[in-house]
Amino acid sequence: MTGFRAAFDTEVIPLLAALAGKEREPRYAILAHRQLRLFVDRLWESQQKSNQE
């Protein structure tokens, strides 16, 4: 994929942990959800661009 970089080890996995963690404050889950949504949006956009090429 053009414009996509692997991010699972340092970016996505901590976000998933924050979403699943019940000991953290709710605001961390909200922030993690937003960041994960941004990541998915960028991944989708990158995939769409590579399909057009």
Distance bins in CASP14 RR format, pairs under 12 A and 6 or more apart:
PFRMAT RR
TARGET T0000
AUTHOR 0000-0000-0000
RMODE 2
METHOD distances of the structure
MODEL  1
1 42 0 0 0 0 0 1 0 0 0 0 0
1 43 0 0 0 0 1 0 0 0 0 0 0
1 44 0 0 0 0 0 1 0 0 0 0 0
1 45 0 0 0 0 0 1 0 0 0 0 0
1 46 1 0 1 0 0 0 0 0 0 0 0
1 47 1 0 0 1 0 0 0 0 0 0 0
1 48 0 0 0 0 0 1 0 0 0 0 0
1 49 0 0 0 0 1 0 0 0 0 0 0
1 50 1 0 1 0 0 0 0 0 0 0 0
1 51 0 0 0 0 1 0 0 0 0 0 0
1 53 0 0 0 0 0 1 0 0 0 0 0
2 45 0 0 0 0 0 1 0 0 0 0 0
2 46 1 0 0 1 0 0 0 0 0 0 0
2 47 0 0 0 0 1 0 0 0 0 0 0
2 48 0 0 0 0 0 1 0 0 0 0 0
2 49 1 0 0 1 0 0 0 0 0 0 0
2 50 1 0 1 0 0 0 0 0 0 0 0
2 51 0 0 0 0 0 1 0 0 0 0 0
2 52 0 0 0 0 0 1 0 0 0 0 0
2 53 1 0 0 1 0 0 0 0 0 0 0
3 42 0 0 0 0 1 0 0 0 0 0 0
3 43 0 0 0 0 0 1 0 0 0 0 0
3 45 0 0 0 0 1 0 0 0 0 0 0
3 46 1 0 1 0 0 0 0 0 0 0 0
3 47 0 0 0 0 0 1 0 0 0 0 0
3 48 0 0 0 0 0 1 0 0 0 0 0
3 49 1 0 0 1 0 0 0 0 0 0 0
3 50 0 0 0 0 1 0 0 0 0 0 0
3 53 0 0 0 0 0 1 0 0 0 0 0
4 39 0 0 0 0 0 1 0 0 0 0 0
4 42 1 0 0 1 0 0 0 0 0 0 0
4 43 1 0 0 1 0 0 0 0 0 0 0
4 44 0 0 0 0 0 1 0 0 0 0 0
4 45 0 0 0 0 1 0 0 0 0 0 0
4 46 1 0 1 0 0 0 0 0 0 0 0
4 47 1 0 0 1 0 0 0 0 0 0 0
4 48 0 0 0 0 0 1 0 0 0 0 0
4 49 0 0 0 0 1 0 0 0 0 0 0
4 50 0 0 0 0 1 0 0 0 0 0 0
5 11 0 0 0 0 1 0 0 0 0 0 0
5 12 0 0 0 0 0 1 0 0 0 0 0
5 39 0 0 0 0 0 1 0 0 0 0 0
5 42 0 0 0 0 1 0 0 0 0 0 0
5 43 0 0 0 0 0 1 0 0 0 0 0
5 46 0 0 0 0 1 0 0 0 0 0 0
6 12 0 0 0 0 1 0 0 0 0 0 0
6 13 0 0 0 0 0 1 0 0 0 0 0
6 39 0 0 0 0 0 1 0 0 0 0 0
6 43 0 0 0 0 0 1 0 0 0 0 0
7 13 0 0 0 0 1 0 0 0 0 0 0
7 14 0 0 0 0 0 1 0 0 0 0 0
7 15 0 0 0 0 1 0 0 0 0 0 0
7 16 0 0 0 0 0 1 0 0 0 0 0
7 35 0 0 0 0 0 1 0 0 0 0 0
7 36 0 0 0 0 0 1 0 0 0 0 0
7 38 0 0 0 0 0 1 0 0 0 0 0
7 39 1 0 0 1 0 0 0 0 0 0 0
7 40 0 0 0 0 0 1 0 0 0 0 0
7 42 0 0 0 0 1 0 0 0 0 0 0
7 43 0 0 0 0 1 0 0 0 0 0 0
7 46 0 0 0 0 0 1 0 0 0 0 0
8 14 0 0 0 0 0 1 0 0 0 0 0
8 15 0 0 0 0 1 0 0 0 0 0 0
8 16 0 0 0 0 1 0 0 0 0 0 0
8 36 0 0 0 0 0 1 0 0 0 0 0
8 39 0 0 0 0 1 0 0 0 0 0 0
8 43 0 0 0 0 0 1 0 0 0 0 0
9 15 0 0 0 0 0 1 0 0 0 0 0
9 16 0 0 0 0 0 1 0 0 0 0 0
10 39 0 0 0 0 0 1 0 0 0 0 0
11 17 0 0 0 0 0 1 0 0 0 0 0
11 18 0 0 0 0 0 1 0 0 0 0 0
11 32 0 0 0 0 0 1 0 0 0 0 0
11 35 1 0 0 1 0 0 0 0 0 0 0
11 36 0 0 0 0 1 0 0 0 0 0 0
11 38 0 0 0 0 0 1 0 0 0 0 0
11 39 1 0 0 1 0 0 0 0 0 0 0
11 40 0 0 0 0 0 1 0 0 0 0 0
11 42 0 0 0 0 0 1 0 0 0 0 0
11 43 0 0 0 0 0 1 0 0 0 0 0
12 18 0 0 0 0 0 1 0 0 0 0 0
12 19 0 0 0 0 0 1 0 0 0 0 0
12 32 0 0 0 0 0 1 0 0 0 0 0
12 35 0 0 0 0 1 0 0 0 0 0 0
12 36 1 0 0 1 0 0 0 0 0 0 0
12 37 0 0 0 0 0 1 0 0 0 0 0
12 38 0 0 0 0 0 1 0 0 0 0 0
12 39 1 0 0 1 0 0 0 0 0 0 0
12 40 0 0 0 0 1 0 0 0 0 0 0
12 42 0 0 0 0 0 1 0 0 0 0 0
12 43 0 0 0 0 1 0 0 0 0 0 0
13 19 0 0 0 0 0 1 0 0 0 0 0
13 20 0 0 0 0 0 1 0 0 0 0 0
13 32 0 0 0 0 0 1 0 0 0 0 0
13 36 0 0 0 0 0 1 0 0 0 0 0
13 39 0 0 0 0 0 1 0 0 0 0 0
14 20 0 0 0 0 0 1 0 0 0 0 0
14 21 0 0 0 0 0 1 0 0 0 0 0
14 24 0 0 0 0 0 1 0 0 0 0 0
14 28 0 0 0 0 0 1 0 0 0 0 0
14 31 0 0 0 0 0 1 0 0 0 0 0
14 32 1 0 0 1 0 0 0 0 0 0 0
14 35 0 0 0 0 1 0 0 0 0 0 0
14 36 0 0 0 0 0 1 0 0 0 0 0
14 39 0 0 0 0 0 1 0 0 0 0 0
15 21 0 0 0 0 0 1 0 0 0 0 0
15 24 0 0 0 0 0 1 0 0 0 0 0
15 28 0 0 0 0 1 0 0 0 0 0 0
15 29 0 0 0 0 1 0 0 0 0 0 0
15 30 0 0 0 0 0 1 0 0 0 0 0
15 31 0 0 0 0 1 0 0 0 0 0 0
15 32 1 0 1 0 0 0 0 0 0 0 0
15 33 0 0 0 0 1 0 0 0 0 0 0
15 34 0 0 0 0 1 0 0 0 0 0 0
15 35 1 0 1 0 0 0 0 0 0 0 0
15 36 1 0 1 0 0 0 0 0 0 0 0
15 37 0 0 0 0 1 0 0 0 0 0 0
15 38 0 0 0 0 1 0 0 0 0 0 0
15 39 1 0 0 1 0 0 0 0 0 0 0
15 40 0 0 0 0 0 1 0 0 0 0 0
16 29 0 0 0 0 0 1 0 0 0 0 0
16 32 1 0 0 1 0 0 0 0 0 0 0
16 33 0 0 0 0 0 1 0 0 0 0 0
16 35 0 0 0 0 0 1 0 0 0 0 0
16 36 1 0 0 1 0 0 0 0 0 0 0
16 39 0 0 0 0 0 1 0 0 0 0 0
16 40 0 0 0 0 0 1 0 0 0 0 0
17 23 0 0 0 0 0 1 0 0 0 0 0
17 24 0 0 0 0 1 0 0 0 0 0 0
17 28 0 0 0 0 0 1 0 0 0 0 0
17 29 0 0 0 0 0 1 0 0 0 0 0
17 32 0 0 0 0 1 0 0 0 0 0 0
17 36 0 0 0 0 0 1 0 0 0 0 0
18 24 1 0 0 1 0 0 0 0 0 0 0
18 25 0 0 0 0 0 1 0 0 0 0 0
18 26 0 0 0 0 0 1 0 0 0 0 0
18 27 0 0 0 0 0 1 0 0 0 0 0
18 28 1 0 1 0 0 0 0 0 0 0 0
18 29 1 0 0 1 0 0 0 0 0 0 0
18 30 0 0 0 0 1 0 0 0 0 0 0
18 31 1 0 0 1 0 0 0 0 0 0 0
18 32 1 1 0 0 0 0 0 0 0 0 0
18 33 0 0 0 0 1 0 0 0 0 0 0
18 34 0 0 0 0 0 1 0 0 0 0 0
18 35 0 0 0 0 1 0 0 0 0 0 0
18 36 0 0 0 0 1 0 0 0 0 0 0
19 26 0 0 0 0 0 1 0 0 0 0 0
19 28 0 0 0 0 1 0 0 0 0 0 0
19 29 1 0 1 0 0 0 0 0 0 0 0
19 30 0 0 0 0 1 0 0 0 0 0 0
19 31 0 0 0 0 1 0 0 0 0 0 0
19 32 1 0 1 0 0 0 0 0 0 0 0
19 33 1 0 0 1 0 0 0 0 0 0 0
19 34 0 0 0 0 0 1 0 0 0 0 0
19 35 0 0 0 0 1 0 0 0 0 0 0
19 36 1 0 0 1 0 0 0 0 0 0 0
19 37 0 0 0 0 0 1 0 0 0 0 0
20 28 0 0 0 0 0 1 0 0 0 0 0
20 29 0 0 0 0 1 0 0 0 0 0 0
20 32 0 0 0 0 1 0 0 0 0 0 0
20 33 0 0 0 0 0 1 0 0 0 0 0
20 36 0 0 0 0 0 1 0 0 0 0 0
21 28 0 0 0 0 1 0 0 0 0 0 0
21 29 1 0 0 1 0 0 0 0 0 0 0
21 32 0 0 0 0 1 0 0 0 0 0 0
22 28 0 0 0 0 0 1 0 0 0 0 0
22 29 0 0 0 0 1 0 0 0 0 0 0
23 29 0 0 0 0 0 1 0 0 0 0 0
24 30 0 0 0 0 0 1 0 0 0 0 0
24 31 0 0 0 0 1 0 0 0 0 0 0
24 32 0 0 0 0 1 0 0 0 0 0 0
25 31 0 0 0 0 1 0 0 0 0 0 0
25 32 0 0 0 0 0 1 0 0 0 0 0
26 32 0 0 0 0 0 1 0 0 0 0 0
26 33 0 0 0 0 0 1 0 0 0 0 0
27 33 0 0 0 0 0 1 0 0 0 0 0
27 34 0 0 0 0 0 1 0 0 0 0 0
28 34 0 0 0 0 0 1 0 0 0 0 0
28 35 0 0 0 0 0 1 0 0 0 0 0
29 35 0 0 0 0 0 1 0 0 0 0 0
29 36 0 0 0 0 0 1 0 0 0 0 0
30 36 0 0 0 0 0 1 0 0 0 0 0
30 37 0 0 0 0 0 1 0 0 0 0 0
31 37 0 0 0 0 0 1 0 0 0 0 0
31 38 0 0 0 0 0 1 0 0 0 0 0
32 38 0 0 0 0 0 1 0 0 0 0 0
32 39 0 0 0 0 0 1 0 0 0 0 0
33 39 0 0 0 0 0 1 0 0 0 0 0
33 40 0 0 0 0 0 1 0 0 0 0 0
34 40 0 0 0 0 0 1 0 0 0 0 0
34 41 0 0 0 0 0 1 0 0 0 0 0
35 41 0 0 0 0 0 1 0 0 0 0 0
35 42 0 0 0 0 0 1 0 0 0 0 0
36 42 0 0 0 0 0 1 0 0 0 0 0
36 43 0 0 0 0 0 1 0 0 0 0 0
37 43 0 0 0 0 0 1 0 0 0 0 0
37 44 0 0 0 0 0 1 0 0 0 0 0
38 44 0 0 0 0 0 1 0 0 0 0 0
38 45 0 0 0 0 0 1 0 0 0 0 0
39 45 0 0 0 0 0 1 0 0 0 0 0
39 46 0 0 0 0 0 1 0 0 0 0 0
40 46 0 0 0 0 0 1 0 0 0 0 0
40 47 0 0 0 0 0 1 0 0 0 0 0
41 47 0 0 0 0 0 1 0 0 0 0 0
41 48 0 0 0 0 0 1 0 0 0 0 0
42 48 0 0 0 0 0 1 0 0 0 0 0
42 49 0 0 0 0 0 1 0 0 0 0 0
43 49 0 0 0 0 0 1 0 0 0 0 0
43 50 0 0 0 0 0 1 0 0 0 0 0
44 50 0 0 0 0 0 1 0 0 0 0 0
44 51 0 0 0 0 0 1 0 0 0 0 0
45 51 0 0 0 0 0 1 0 0 0 0 0
45 52 0 0 0 0 0 1 0 0 0 0 0
46 52 0 0 0 0 0 1 0 0 0 0 0
46 53 0 0 0 0 0 1 0 0 0 0 0
47 53 0 0 0 0 0 1 0 0 0 0 0
END
